[in-house]
Amino acid sequence: MRRLLAAILACLPLSTFAAATPAAAVAELWQASSHAPGVAADADRLQRLFREEAIVAGGVYRDGQPRFQSIKAADFIADQRRVRPYGFYECEVVRDVKEYDRFATVYSVVETRRDPKAAKADYTGVNSIQLYRDEDGWKIVSLYYHVAPPGVTVPLDGGKTGVCLGA
């Protein structure tokens, strides 16, 4: 029975897997990005969450200098297929959803840890995710992330460090 269900699901177009709500899409984004050491992210799941023409952009600090980068979501997803020797655990601690008609934007604060049991996050990122709802559901149009520089605290606006939100 499981094989039959898996075969049926494999034949369905990817668009049928769009999320029912913007919050569900973002929660799934962080779940699919997380992985144990020696394992890749769930790139197939990520691919279902992003529109084909989507982009991923972000700001990070390298050697103390701010850097901006922007890539096609397809390239981002391809990179997520790579197995990494360390764990990568995303814990969303703040989410604010604004929705209008077929458009939504989600402000999401995520703590990232290599060890999910670590008391302190390795880094914290502020994310802005834009989504569009078509006939199948919500998909990500763009993801902008900004990783806080070392020593800078990100306001949690009622969220609690290490307490992950659900969908």
Phi, psi and omega per residue, in radians:
M1 nan -0.748 3.136
R2 -1.093 -0.703 3.137
R3 -1.134 -0.696 3.117
L4 -1.093 -0.800 3.119
L5 -1.081 -0.770 3.127
A6 -1.077 -0.706 3.122
A7 -1.132 -0.723 3.121
I8 -1.129 -0.797 -3.136
L9 -1.109 -0.637 3.141
A10 -1.139 -0.465 -3.114
C11 -1.485 -0.287 -3.126
L12 -1.276 2.561 3.072
P13 -1.116 2.593 -3.104
L14 -1.030 -0.541 -3.077
S15 -1.094 -0.384 3.134
T16 -1.226 -0.135 -3.118
F17 -1.737 0.245 3.087
A18 -1.119 2.666 -3.072
A19 -1.321 2.670 -3.123
A20 -1.322 -0.500 3.139
T21 -2.422 2.766 3.062
P22 -1.041 -0.712 3.134
A23 -1.074 -0.706 3.128
A24 -1.147 -0.687 3.117
A25 -1.090 -0.767 -3.116
V26 -1.212 -0.724 3.093
A27 -1.048 -0.714 3.130
E28 -1.193 -0.603 3.079
L29 -0.983 -0.859 -3.099
W30 -1.218 -0.630 3.101
Q31 -1.142 -0.766 -3.115
A32 -1.200 -0.502 3.134
S33 -1.326 -0.469 -3.089
S34 -1.338 2.534 3.118
H35 -2.826 2.748 3.108
A36 -1.386 2.907 3.064
P37 -1.046 2.477 3.107
G38 1.348 0.205 -3.106
V39 -2.292 2.632 3.074
A40 -1.570 2.862 3.005
A41 -1.139 2.900 3.121
D42 -1.462 1.411 -3.039
A43 -1.144 -0.580 3.114
D44 -1.121 -0.728 3.101
R45 -1.135 -0.739 3.094
L46 -1.056 -0.737 -3.131
Q47 -1.052 -0.633 3.126
R48 -1.237 -0.403 -3.105
L49 -1.449 -0.448 -3.069
F50 -1.737 2.479 2.961
R51 -1.182 2.682 -3.083
E52 -0.995 -0.655 -3.079
E53 -1.624 0.177 -3.059
A54 -1.142 2.788 3.078
I55 -2.201 2.736 3.035
V56 -2.214 2.172 -3.108
A57 -2.350 2.727 3.127
G58 -2.925 2.865 3.080
G59 -2.043 2.276 3.105
V60 -2.385 2.932 3.041
Y61 -1.959 2.232 3.075
R62 -2.198 2.181 -3.099
D63 0.942 0.646 3.091
G64 1.371 -0.001 -3.103
Q65 -1.896 2.396 3.108
P66 -1.219 2.436 3.116
R67 -2.323 2.409 3.071
F68 -2.007 2.435 3.087
Q69 -2.483 2.626 3.130
S70 -2.511 2.318 3.134
I71 -2.460 2.850 3.025
K72 -1.184 2.513 3.118
A73 -1.026 -0.601 3.127
A74 -1.037 -0.681 3.115
D75 -1.246 -0.688 3.068
F76 -1.030 -0.810 -3.120
I77 -1.140 -0.733 3.108
A78 -1.011 -0.711 3.116
D79 -1.155 -0.535 -3.135
Q80 -1.243 -0.217 3.087
R81 -1.329 -0.228 -3.113
R82 -1.294 2.279 3.082
V83 -1.281 2.360 -3.141
R84 -2.044 2.578 -3.094
P85 -1.313 -0.217 -3.106
Y86 -2.026 2.778 3.065
G87 -1.346 2.795 -3.133
F88 -2.568 1.846 -3.037
Y89 -2.114 2.069 3.132
E90 -1.676 2.242 3.135
C91 -2.178 1.834 3.125
E92 -1.354 2.128 -3.078
V93 -1.924 -0.288 3.109
V94 -2.471 2.390 3.057
R95 -2.525 2.280 3.066
D96 -2.276 2.030 -3.079
V97 -1.842 2.275 3.008
K98 -2.103 2.195 -3.052
E99 -2.275 2.384 3.050
Y100 -2.523 2.084 3.101
D101 0.915 -2.003 -3.089
R102 -1.756 0.137 -3.103
F103 -2.003 2.465 3.016
A104 -2.523 2.593 2.999
T105 -2.250 2.430 -3.105
V106 -2.183 2.185 2.999
Y107 -1.649 2.173 -3.023
S108 -2.406 2.191 3.055
V109 -1.795 2.209 -3.057
V110 -2.202 2.297 2.997
E111 -1.692 2.385 -3.129
T112 -2.048 2.315 3.132
R113 -2.280 2.553 2.995
R114 -1.461 -0.484 3.051
D115 -2.028 2.031 -3.064
P116 -1.097 -0.309 3.141
K117 -1.626 -0.041 -3.133
A118 -1.112 2.383 -3.139
A119 -1.192 -0.629 -3.079
K120 -1.926 2.403 3.097
A121 -1.213 2.563 3.042
D122 -1.203 -0.638 2.998
Y123 -2.823 2.854 -3.134
T124 -2.169 2.415 -3.140
G125 -2.200 2.555 3.035
V126 -1.840 2.290 -3.034
N127 -2.214 2.511 3.014
S128 -2.146 2.046 -3.081
I129 -2.042 2.182 3.097
Q130 -1.841 2.377 -3.089
L131 -2.276 2.713 3.089
Y132 -2.253 2.378 3.115
R133 -1.774 2.038 3.019
D134 -1.835 -2.869 -3.069
E135 -1.108 -0.325 -3.122
D136 -1.681 -0.292 -3.116
G137 2.362 -2.845 -3.039
W138 -1.576 2.321 3.056
K139 -2.351 2.661 -3.100
I140 -1.375 2.251 3.074
V141 -1.640 -0.728 3.116
S142 -2.664 2.590 3.074
L143 -2.237 2.085 3.017
Y144 -1.984 2.190 3.106
Y145 -2.079 2.603 3.062
H146 -2.375 1.989 -3.126
V147 -1.512 2.197 -3.113
A148 -1.120 2.424 3.090
P149 -1.202 2.706 3.119
P150 -0.933 2.375 3.099
G151 1.503 -0.105 3.125
V152 -1.742 2.196 -3.129
T153 -1.550 2.346 3.088
V154 -1.635 2.218 3.107
P155 -1.088 2.297 -3.104
L156 -1.675 -0.071 3.011
D157 0.729 0.907 3.116
G158 1.670 -0.309 3.069
G159 -1.290 2.865 -3.141
K160 -2.171 2.329 -3.140
T161 -0.991 2.326 3.124
G162 1.400 -0.081 3.128
V163 -1.798 1.776 -3.049
C164 -1.386 2.449 3.065
L165 -1.397 2.730 2.989
G166 -1.741 -2.893 3.098
A167 -1.328 nan nan
